[in-house]
Amino acid sequence: MELKYYKPLHGFEEDETFTDSKELFEALWQEWFNTKLYLMAREMQLDDILYEKVFNSLPKEKQSVLIGEKADFAQKAGVSL
């Protein structure tokens, strides 16, 4: 189960149940990746935060580092990609 966006008095705004570890990994990876891009966009003071646009505006080396994190996380989680 993945629970996100807790709001006091209302509880969780979004929840999802997973029965497959790879699907859970992919959902968590996407959440981590989007959060990293959002924080980078804020640092770059971008007005329009479209994840793909932010990613494409990064230097190729930084893009490779971010994508490489997925394999590292998968190995640590024991998930094969």
Beta strands, then each sheet from edge to edge (+ up, - down):
strand 1: 2-7
strand 2: 11-16
sheet 1: 1+ 2-
end
